[in-house]
Amino acid sequence: MSQSFEDFKLNPQILNAVADAGFTTPTPIQQKAIAPILSGQDIMGIAQTGTGKTAAFVLPILMKLKYAQGEDARALILAPTRELAMQIEEHIQLFAKYTDLRTIVIYGGLGPKIQKAKLAKGVDILVATPGRFLDLYLARDINTRSLQIMVMDEADKMVDMGFIGSIHRILEVVPRKRQNLLFSATMSDLVHKIAGDFLKFPVIVEASAPATPAQSVNQVLYYVPNNKTKINLLQHLLKNEEFSRLIVFCKTKTTADNIFKFLERRYTLDEIRVIHANKGQNTRINSMNAFKEGGVRALVATDVASRGIDVSNVSHVINFDVPIIIEDYVHRIGRTGRANNIGEAITFCNEAEKYYIQKIEKLIRQQIPIQNIPEGVFIEETPYEERQQIAKDIDNQKRKENPDFKGAFHEKKNAKAIAQKVAKSKKPESNKAGTGKAPKTSSTLKGGFRGNNRKRG
């Protein structure tokens, strides 16, 4: 194994940039991947975020391309999100600063005019999201004839976001003779299928077991009955834990906004930001930069920010909701515990979310330690609507496991239908009696309906 970056025989320009960036010893994924990439082999890299995988493919690409040449991209790096694409481009700029290699990043959410103008000036390394790449390729702003190396980063996220069709279309328009590199934190059946279509006799490199959280992350699980109590617990932790930088992850944009509004009433606005898909691109970029630079201490985010965001010294990650895409748990908590620092990953879980916790624990092959809700945290009564939603979610989960399961809601619906049918069947009898009114419902049925219309707790 290489003990230093000099062992890879990188050129002086790259080594100087690596030293400037403070990199001294290659990480395990870098030790395993850089040499075979330099030798021209295809790679299937299995690595969590935060393991140094971006440098593992960027450094050998810079070494292979050496200097600016021609007008068309010789390396294409595909990323599932604009945030990850921008992060990769930042890494390239960091390591290529003593070379004349030209890098351009293209992604959706912004008009293509500026991106087209940059492409027209020439490019060596193109970083792109799949949709924007196809848009500009079809507009004839991208030519793939010079492409030598193609990288697919976060392949599992590509699958989750429905990019399989776009990936296959891209594979149809790039040269067949090329070097291919694929990196993924998890290896599902669909990722294996893409790898089979994309890679030729790949070298498999693995930094750690697939979908295992970094050893430097301490995980904690709280069972919390409802959202109001989750807010109370969050407030308690913010008062009693020492946070340097914190990310609070939520499933939905609405929840993220609600948590942000709650926090901004108690803390200075400059210390907290929220990012999700409804926020403008510039707002998201500015918020992320402020968080990286330390001006913002807390970031409330949906899973749009759970991958590929390289922010040092994140001390805590709080999962306000358990992610439904269970692999996202690994990506969320991978934001902390980086660069030999110890991180804390805290998860709040209600009754319906236990289903996903069980699947997460199976995925990561370990149990998440459970802690009791601390004294002093007020446990709120679950509102009627939330109680009903939790019950419905649990029914849906049971139905997934057993298609024959009908569920409590199904039974209530049937009971109501039967009661209505009984009442309807008695109407003709009352008409025959000449009253013109249906008789009152029997005491048994009244009791059944009364149970469904109790005063909401």
N, C-alpha and C positions, 0 to 999 in steps of 0.2 A: 504493500500500500504506500502511496505517495504521502510523505510527511510534510511537504511544503509545495507551494505552487511552482517553485523553480524545477521541481522534479518532472513536471509536465512538458518542460522545454518550450514554454510560452515565450513569445518575443519580448524584448525589453520594454516596449511601449505598454504592453498589456500588464506585465509584472509591476511596472511603476504605478499604473492605475490601481491595481489590486492592493499594493502597499498603501497608496494614498487613501483607499477606502477602509483601511484598517483590518484587512483580511490577512491572517498569518498562517493558519492551518486549515487545509481543506476539510470540509464536513464529509461524513461517510458517503453521501450521494455523489459529492464532487469527486471523491477518491475513486469511486467505482465507475462513474460515467464519463469523465473527461477523456481518459485515454482511449476507450473504444470509439468515442465520437471523433476524436482526432484521426483515428485510423480509418474512418469512413464507414463504420458499421452502423446498422439501424439499432435503435435503443428503445426498449420498453422500460421506463423508469417508474417505480412504485415508491412514492415518497409523499409524506405529509407536507403541508405548507409550513414554512419556517425552517426547513431542513437545508436550505441553500440550493434548491433544485434550479432556480432561475440562473444562478451563476454557473451551475453544472452544464447547462447547454449554451449559455451566452459566451463564456470564455473560449471554448473550442471553436464556436462559429466565427468569432473575431479572428482567431488564429488562422483558420482555414481561408477566410476571405482576404485577410492581410491589409488591403488598401482599396480605395475607391476605384471602380472600374465600370465603364459603360453607363447606360441610362436605366436599365431594368433591374429589378430586385433579383439578387442571387440567393437570398434566404428569406423564407416566409415563416412567420411565427403566428399561429392562430390562438386566440384567447377567447373564452366565452363571454367576458364582460369588458366594458370600456375601462373600468377601474383596473382590472388585471392587465389589460393591454397597455395602459399608461404606466403601470408599475414596471412592466417588462422593459418598456422603452427607457424609463429612468435608469434601470440597471445597465442597459446597453450604453447609454450616454456616459454613465459613471466609468465603465471599463474601457470605453473606446475614445476617451478624451484626448489621448496622445496619438490617435490615428486620424486619417481623413475619411474614415468610413461614414456613410450617410445613412441615417435611420429616420424612418417616418412611421408614425402611428396613425391608423385610421379606424374610426368607429362611428356608430350611429349616434343620434341625439344632437348632432351639429350639422349645419349645412355642408355639403361636399365641396363647395367652391375652393376654400383654402386648401383642403386636402388634395384636390386635383392640381392646383397650382404647384404645390410642393412636389407631387409625383412627376410633374412635367420637367422639373429641374434635375431629376435623376435620383436614384435610391439604390442602396446596397442591401439593407435589411429592412423588410417591411413587416411591421407588427399590425395585426388586424383582427377585428371581430368578423365572424363568417359572413354575416349579412352585408356589412359595408364592403367587404372584399368583393363579393359577387356583384353588388351594385356598380362599383367602379370598374370591375372587369367587363361587365356587360356594356358599360358606357365607353369602353375601349381606352380607359385611363391607365389600366394595368396590363402589362405584357408579361407572360410567364415563361417566355422562351429561354431566358437565362437562368431559371431557377435551379439551384443545385441542392439546397437543403430545405426541408420543410419540418416544422415543429408543431405539434399539437399539445398545448399545455392545458391542464385541468380537463382531461378527456371525459372524466365522469360528470363534470358540470356541463360539458357540451351535450351529453346524453340527457341529463336532467332538464335542460332548457330547450330540448327539441331540435337540436342542430344537426341531427343525423343526415337529413336530406340535403342540407347545405354542404355538409362535409363531403358527401358523395359527389355532389355537383362540382365542388372544388377539385376533387381528385380526378375528375374527368378532364380538367383544363390545364393541369400542371404536367410537366414532362414526366414520362414514366421512369426515366433514368435520373434518380435523385436519392439523396440520403434522407431517411425519415426518423424522427425522434418523437416519441409519445410519452407524456408524463401524466400520471393520475394518482390521486390519493387513495382511491378504492378501485377494485377490479370487478365490476359486475359483468353479467353475461353479455350485455350490450357493448360494454367497453372492450371486452375480449373480441367481439365480432368486428368492431371498428379496427382494433389492432390487427386482426387477421387480414382485413382489406388494405390496411395502410402500410404495414411493416413487412419486410422480407428478411427472414432468418434473423430476428432481432436478438441482441444480447439483453438479457433481463437483469436489471440492476434494482436493488431494493435497499432503501435506507433503514427501514424498520418494517415490521409486519404490517400488512395492509390495514388501514383504518384503526390503528392503535394510537391513542393520544400520547403525546410526548411525556417522557418520565418526569419532566420538570414541571408538569401541571398537576396541582392538587385539585381533585374533583370533589364536590359536595352536592348533595341532593336534599332539597326540602320538599316535603309534601305539604302543599298549601291549598286550602279548599276552594278559593275563588280569587278573582282579580283584585278586589278591594284589599284582601288580606295580603296578596302579593305586593301591592303598593306599600302597605304598612311594613312588610318585611324589608322591602327595598329601602325605605326611609330609615329603618333601624340599622341596616347594614352600612348605609352611607354615613350614619352618625358614629358608628362604633368600629368600622374597619378603616385601615389606612390605605387609601387608594392613591397611586401616582397617576395612572391613566386607566380609565374604565370604559368598556364597551358593553352596552345593554342591548341584547338581541331580542327582537320580537318577530312574531309570525306575520303580522299584518301592518299595513301603513297606518291604519286607524289607531291600533294599540301603540305604535311608536309615537304618533303625534300626542296621544293622551299622556303617555309617560313623560314626554318632553315638556308638556304644559304643566304637569305636576311638579317636575323638577325645577323648572325655571321660576316657579313661584317661591322656591325655597333657597335657590342658589343664584349667583349672578349669571346673567344671560351669556356673558363672554366665556364662561367655563363649560357650557353645554351646547351641543349641536345635535340635530337630527338629520339623518339621510335615508331616503328611500326613493322608489321609482318616480314618485310624483314631484320630487324636488328637481328644479332645473339643473342642467348639467354644470353650469358655472357654480351654482350654490353647493353642489355636491363636491366639486373639486376644491373650492375654497374651504369648505368644512373639513375635508380630509387633510388638506395642507396645514390648516390651523391645528388639527389634532396631532399630526406628525411633528410639528414644530414645538408643541407643548403649550401653545396658547389656549387650547381647549383641553380640559381634563376628562370630560365625559362625552361619549358619543352614543346616541340612541339610534339603532339601525335595524333595518330588515336584512334578510340574507343577501341582499345585493352587495353588502360589504363584508361578507363572511369569508371570502376567498381572495387570496393573492394580494391582500393589502399588507405591506411590509412596514409595520409601525413598531419601533423598538420601545421597550419599557412599558408595555401594557401590563399592569399589575393584576387586573381582574377582568374577567368576562362573566357577565350575568345573563343567563338564559331566562328571560322573563317568561317565555313560552318554550315548551319542548318542540324542537323542529319536527315537522311531519316527514320531511325527507331526512331519514335517519342519518345518512352520511354527512349532512350539514352540521350535525353535532360535533364531529371531529374537526370540521373546518372552522366552526365558530370558536371552539376552545383553543384551536391552533393559533389564535391571535395573541395568546399570552404564553409565558414560559419560554421565550425565545432567547437565543444567544447566551445560554447557560444561566439565565435568570429563572427564578422560581415564580410560577404564576398560579393564580387561583381561578378556578372555573366553578361557578355557583349556578345551580339549576333549580327553578321553581316548577313544581309539577302538581296539577290538580288530578282529580279522580280519572278523568277521561284521558289524560296524558300518560298515565301509567302504562298504557298499551305500547306507546312509543319508547318509553324508558326500557321496557323489557327487550324490545328489538334492538335498541342502541347497545344495551349491555351484551347482547348476543354478538353484535357486530364487533364491538371492541374487546370482546372476550374477557370482560372483567365487570364486577359489580361496582356501582358508584356508591361510595359511602353516604349513608343517610344521617342527617342531623335533625334534631327536634327544633321546632320553631322556638326561638329564644323567648325567655320571659320578658314581658314588657311589650311584645308585639300583640296588638289587639286583633283577635280573630273575628272577622265580620261574619254576619249571617249571609249565606249565599242568596242573592236575589232570585225571585221566581224564574225570570227569563233565563238567567245563567244556569240555574238548576235544571231547567228543561233542556237547554242546549247540551249540557254535560250528559244527561240521560240519553239524548238522541245520539250523541257521538259514541257513547258506549254501545248502544244498540247496533250502530253501523259497524263498529269494530267486531262485534260478535258475529254479525252477518257475514263479514269478510272471511272469518275463520270457519263459519258454518252457514252455508247458503240456505239451509232449512230453518234457521233461527228467525222467529217472527218479531220478537222484541216487545217491550212494554208498551210502546206507542201503537204497535199493531193491535195488541190486545185491547187497549182503550178504544181504538177506532172501531174494532169489531163490536165491543160492548155498546158503544153509542149507536152503531148501525142497527143492532138487534133491538135496542130500546125504541128507536124511531120506528122500526118495522112493527113492533108490538103495538105502539101507540096508534100507528096508522091503521092497523087491522081492527082496532076498536072503534074507529070513527063511524063506520056504517051502522054499528049497533046503536050508538047514541042518536044517530039521525032517525033510526027506526023508532026510537022511543019518543021522538018528536021534540027533543030538547034543542036540537040544532047546534049542540056543543059537544065536543069530545069530553069524555070523563077525565077526571084528574088521574095523573099517573099513579100507579100503585106505590105503596110505601117502599117496597123493595127497590123499584127503579129510582124513586126519589133519592133513596139513600145512595145509590150508585152515582147519580149525577151530583149529589151534594159533595161526594168525595172528590169529584173533579173540579168543583167550584169553591173549594175552601178558601178562606181568607188567606191571601198571599203573605208568606212569612218573610 
